[in-house]
Amino acid sequence: AQSVTQLDSHVSVSEGTPVLLRCNYSSSYSPSLFWYVQHPNKGLQLLLKYTSAATLVKGINGFEAEFKKSETSFHLTKPSAHMSDAAEYFCVVSGIGTYKYIFGTGTRLKVLA
Amino acid sequence: GAGVSQSPSNKVTEKGKDVELRCDPISGHTALYWYRQSLGQGLEFLIYFQGNSAPDKSGLPSDRFSAERTGGSVSTLTIQRTQQEDSAVYLCASRNLIADNSYNEQFFGPGTRLTVL
Protein backbone atom coordinates (compact mmCIF):
# COMPACT_ATOMS: atom_id res chain seq x y z
CA ALA A 1 0.00 0.00 0.00
CA GLN A 2 1.06 3.55 -0.58
CA SER A 3 0.28 6.83 1.13
CA VAL A 4 1.62 10.34 1.28
CA THR A 5 1.27 13.00 3.95
CA GLN A 6 1.89 16.67 3.43
CA LEU A 7 2.51 17.98 6.87
CA ASP A 8 1.42 21.58 6.33
CA SER A 9 -1.74 22.68 4.58
CA HIS A 10 -0.56 26.30 4.45
CA VAL A 11 2.91 27.84 4.48
CA SER A 12 3.69 31.56 4.43
CA VAL A 13 7.14 32.95 3.72
CA SER A 14 8.53 36.36 2.92
CA GLU A 15 9.92 37.00 -0.53
CA GLY A 16 13.61 36.18 -0.63
CA THR A 17 13.51 33.74 2.30
CA PRO A 18 13.82 29.94 2.08
CA VAL A 19 10.89 27.65 1.33
CA LEU A 20 10.36 24.25 2.96
CA LEU A 21 7.33 22.12 2.08
CA ARG A 22 7.25 18.81 3.91
CA CYS A 23 6.20 15.44 2.57
CA ASN A 24 6.33 11.98 4.14
CA TYR A 25 5.46 8.83 2.24
CA SER A 26 4.76 5.18 2.79
CA SER A 27 5.25 2.62 0.06
CA SER A 28 5.40 -1.15 -0.27
CA TYR A 29 7.12 -0.73 -3.59
CA SER A 30 10.35 0.93 -4.55
CA PRO A 31 8.85 4.41 -4.69
CA SER A 32 8.90 7.05 -7.32
CA LEU A 33 8.14 10.47 -5.92
CA PHE A 34 7.02 13.67 -7.57
CA TRP A 35 6.27 17.25 -6.70
CA TYR A 36 3.70 19.10 -8.77
CA VAL A 37 2.70 22.77 -8.65
CA GLN A 38 -0.73 24.13 -9.44
CA HIS A 39 -1.22 27.84 -10.01
CA PRO A 40 -4.74 29.24 -9.66
CA ASN A 41 -7.09 27.95 -12.34
CA LYS A 42 -4.31 25.98 -14.00
CA GLY A 43 -3.49 22.32 -14.41
CA LEU A 44 -0.69 20.59 -12.55
CA GLN A 45 2.90 21.07 -13.65
CA LEU A 46 5.75 18.76 -12.73
CA LEU A 47 8.44 20.42 -10.62
CA LEU A 48 10.71 17.42 -10.13
CA LYS A 49 10.77 13.67 -9.68
CA TYR A 50 12.81 11.09 -7.78
CA THR A 51 13.75 8.07 -9.85
CA SER A 52 16.43 6.41 -7.69
CA ALA A 53 19.31 7.84 -9.73
CA ALA A 54 20.18 10.46 -7.11
CA THR A 55 18.77 11.29 -3.73
CA LEU A 56 19.03 15.05 -4.26
CA VAL A 57 16.79 16.03 -7.13
CA LYS A 58 16.85 19.41 -8.83
CA GLY A 59 13.76 20.70 -10.55
CA ILE A 60 12.52 23.73 -12.35
CA ASN A 61 12.41 27.27 -10.98
CA GLY A 62 15.16 26.64 -8.43
CA PHE A 63 13.31 23.96 -6.46
CA GLU A 64 14.95 20.82 -5.20
CA ALA A 65 14.01 17.86 -3.02
CA GLU A 66 15.96 15.26 -1.11
CA PHE A 67 14.88 11.64 -0.84
CA LYS A 68 15.59 10.31 2.64
CA LYS A 69 14.70 6.65 2.88
CA SER A 70 15.44 6.39 6.60
CA GLU A 71 13.00 9.21 7.29
CA THR A 72 10.56 8.28 4.48
CA SER A 73 10.60 11.92 3.49
CA PHE A 74 10.79 13.92 0.27
CA HIS A 75 10.72 17.55 1.36
CA LEU A 76 10.68 20.33 -1.23
CA THR A 77 12.98 23.32 -0.77
CA LYS A 78 13.98 26.53 -2.47
CA PRO A 79 16.66 28.90 -1.19
CA SER A 80 14.84 32.11 -2.00
CA ALA A 81 11.10 32.50 -2.54
CA HIS A 82 9.70 34.58 -5.36
CA MET A 83 6.25 36.07 -5.57
CA SER A 84 5.52 33.83 -8.55
CA ASP A 85 6.02 30.75 -6.35
CA ALA A 86 2.68 31.37 -4.66
CA ALA A 87 0.63 28.31 -5.60
CA GLU A 88 -0.55 24.91 -4.38
CA TYR A 89 2.04 22.14 -4.21
CA PHE A 90 1.30 18.43 -4.31
CA CYS A 91 3.56 15.58 -3.28
CA VAL A 92 2.84 12.34 -5.15
CA VAL A 93 4.00 8.75 -4.70
CA SER A 94 3.93 5.93 -7.20
CA GLY A 95 6.35 3.14 -8.01
CA ILE A 96 7.30 -0.05 -9.74
CA GLY A 97 4.42 -2.50 -9.82
CA THR A 98 1.63 0.05 -9.70
CA TYR A 99 0.03 2.47 -12.10
CA LYS A 100 -1.63 4.38 -9.31
CA TYR A 101 -0.43 7.80 -8.25
CA ILE A 102 -1.28 8.78 -4.69
CA PHE A 103 -1.60 12.52 -4.12
CA GLY A 104 -1.11 14.40 -0.92
CA THR A 105 -3.74 16.89 0.12
CA GLY A 106 -1.61 19.80 -0.98
CA THR A 107 0.26 22.70 0.62
CA ARG A 108 -0.76 26.21 -0.26
CA LEU A 109 2.30 28.47 -0.37
CA LYS A 110 1.84 32.16 0.25
CA VAL A 111 4.69 34.56 -0.48
CA LEU A 112 4.62 37.87 1.32
CA ALA A 113 6.15 41.01 -0.15
CA GLY B 1 4.49 19.25 -29.04
CA ALA B 2 0.90 19.65 -27.91
CA GLY B 3 0.09 18.85 -24.34
CA VAL B 4 -3.04 17.32 -22.85
CA SER B 5 -6.13 19.29 -23.77
CA GLN B 6 -9.56 19.26 -22.17
CA SER B 7 -12.89 20.70 -23.19
CA PRO B 8 -14.87 22.57 -22.23
CA SER B 9 -12.79 24.63 -19.82
CA ASN B 10 -15.91 25.59 -17.91
CA LYS B 11 -19.32 23.97 -17.78
CA VAL B 12 -22.35 25.23 -15.90
CA THR B 13 -25.33 22.92 -15.84
CA GLU B 14 -28.57 22.44 -13.99
CA LYS B 15 -29.11 19.67 -11.50
CA GLY B 16 -30.38 16.54 -13.22
CA LYS B 17 -28.78 17.23 -16.60
CA ASP B 18 -26.13 15.04 -18.20
CA VAL B 19 -22.68 16.39 -19.06
CA GLU B 20 -19.78 15.15 -21.17
CA LEU B 21 -16.20 16.16 -20.55
CA ARG B 22 -13.52 15.50 -23.13
CA CYS B 23 -9.82 14.79 -22.86
CA ASP B 24 -7.25 14.65 -25.65
CA PRO B 25 -4.07 13.04 -24.33
CA ILE B 26 -0.57 13.56 -25.63
CA SER B 27 -0.11 11.63 -28.85
CA GLY B 28 1.42 8.23 -28.20
CA HIS B 29 0.61 8.16 -24.50
CA THR B 30 -1.12 4.88 -23.82
CA ALA B 31 -2.16 5.55 -20.23
CA LEU B 32 -4.92 8.02 -19.37
CA TYR B 33 -6.33 9.04 -16.00
CA TRP B 34 -9.29 11.05 -14.81
CA TYR B 35 -9.26 12.81 -11.45
CA ARG B 36 -11.68 15.01 -9.56
CA GLN B 37 -10.50 17.97 -7.50
CA SER B 38 -13.05 19.48 -5.20
CA LEU B 39 -12.55 22.93 -3.71
CA GLY B 40 -9.58 22.91 -1.35
CA GLN B 41 -9.07 19.17 -1.74
CA GLY B 42 -6.42 16.95 -3.25
CA LEU B 43 -6.93 14.86 -6.33
CA GLU B 44 -9.42 12.00 -6.21
CA PHE B 45 -8.71 9.17 -8.65
CA LEU B 46 -11.67 8.29 -10.86
CA ILE B 47 -10.63 5.96 -13.67
CA TYR B 48 -7.56 4.65 -15.50
CA PHE B 49 -7.21 3.46 -19.09
CA GLN B 50 -4.22 1.58 -20.44
CA GLY B 51 -4.19 0.58 -24.07
CA ASN B 52 -6.79 -2.07 -24.84
CA SER B 53 -6.90 -3.41 -21.30
CA ALA B 54 -10.05 -3.22 -19.22
CA PRO B 55 -10.11 0.13 -17.43
CA ASP B 56 -9.77 0.48 -13.67
CA LYS B 57 -13.06 2.08 -12.70
CA SER B 58 -12.62 1.64 -8.98
CA GLY B 59 -12.60 5.38 -8.28
CA LEU B 60 -15.90 6.26 -9.93
CA PRO B 61 -18.11 7.55 -7.08
CA SER B 62 -21.43 6.26 -8.40
CA ASP B 63 -23.05 4.60 -11.39
CA ARG B 64 -23.94 8.05 -12.70
CA PHE B 65 -20.30 8.37 -13.73
CA SER B 66 -18.91 6.58 -16.77
CA ALA B 67 -15.99 7.03 -19.12
CA GLU B 68 -14.79 5.65 -22.37
CA ARG B 69 -11.73 5.92 -24.48
CA THR B 70 -12.15 5.51 -28.20
CA GLY B 71 -9.35 4.24 -30.38
CA GLY B 72 -6.90 4.43 -27.53
CA SER B 73 -6.81 8.20 -27.72
CA VAL B 74 -9.60 10.64 -26.86
CA SER B 75 -11.55 10.00 -23.67
CA THR B 76 -14.96 11.19 -22.58
CA LEU B 77 -16.17 11.33 -18.98
CA THR B 78 -19.95 11.37 -18.71
CA ILE B 79 -21.91 12.33 -15.64
CA GLN B 80 -25.61 11.55 -15.77
CA ARG B 81 -28.27 13.27 -13.70
CA THR B 82 -25.77 15.70 -12.23
CA GLN B 83 -25.98 16.65 -8.57
CA GLN B 84 -24.61 19.72 -6.80
CA GLU B 85 -21.95 17.61 -5.11
CA ASP B 86 -20.55 16.82 -8.56
CA SER B 87 -19.31 20.42 -8.79
CA ALA B 88 -15.52 20.23 -9.02
CA VAL B 89 -12.61 20.52 -11.40
CA TYR B 90 -12.15 17.39 -13.47
CA LEU B 91 -8.56 16.78 -14.50
CA CYS B 92 -7.24 14.45 -17.13
CA ALA B 93 -3.67 13.17 -17.28
CA SER B 94 -1.74 10.96 -19.64
CA ARG B 95 1.60 9.24 -19.46
CA ASN B 96 3.88 7.16 -21.58
CA LEU B 97 4.63 3.69 -20.33
CA ILE B 98 8.28 2.82 -20.65
CA ALA B 99 9.77 -0.64 -20.54
CA ASP B 100 10.07 -0.97 -16.78
CA ASN B 101 6.71 0.68 -16.12
CA SER B 102 8.11 3.09 -13.60
CA TYR B 103 9.37 6.54 -12.86
CA ASN B 104 7.54 8.39 -15.59
CA GLU B 105 5.35 11.26 -14.68
CA GLN B 106 1.81 12.15 -15.62
CA PHE B 107 1.10 15.14 -17.83
CA PHE B 108 -2.01 17.04 -16.86
CA GLY B 109 -4.55 18.97 -18.85
CA PRO B 110 -5.88 22.34 -17.64
CA GLY B 111 -9.07 20.78 -16.32
CA THR B 112 -12.79 21.33 -16.75
CA ARG B 113 -14.51 23.32 -14.03
CA LEU B 114 -18.00 21.88 -13.59
CA THR B 115 -20.64 23.85 -11.73
CA VAL B 116 -24.00 22.23 -11.03
CA LEU B 117 -26.71 24.69 -10.06
Boltz contact constraints between the chains, C-beta under 6 A:
constraints:
  - contact:
      token1: [A, 32]
      token2: [B, 102]
      max_distance: 6.0
  - contact:
      token1: [A, 32]
      token2: [B, 103]
      max_distance: 6.0
  - contact:
      token1: [A, 34]
      token2: [B, 105]
      max_distance: 6.0
  - contact:
      token1: [A, 43]
      token2: [B, 108]
      max_distance: 6.0
  - contact:
      token1: [A, 43]
      token2: [B, 109]
      max_distance: 6.0
  - contact:
      token1: [A, 43]
      token2: [B, 110]
      max_distance: 6.0
  - contact:
      token1: [A, 43]
      token2: [B, 111]
      max_distance: 6.0
  - contact:
      token1: [A, 44]
      token2: [B, 108]
      max_distance: 6.0
  - contact:
      token1: [A, 46]
      token2: [B, 105]
      max_distance: 6.0
  - contact:
      token1: [A, 49]
      token2: [B, 105]
      max_distance: 6.0
  - contact:
      token1: [A, 51]
      token2: [B, 103]
      max_distance: 6.0
  - contact:
      token1: [A, 96]
      token2: [B, 102]
      max_distance: 6.0
  - contact:
      token1: [A, 103]
      token2: [B, 42]
      max_distance: 6.0
  - contact:
      token1: [A, 103]
      token2: [B, 43]
      max_distance: 6.0
  - contact:
      token1: [A, 105]
      token2: [B, 42]
      max_distance: 6.0
  - contact:
      token1: [A, 106]
      token2: [B, 42]
      max_distance: 6.0
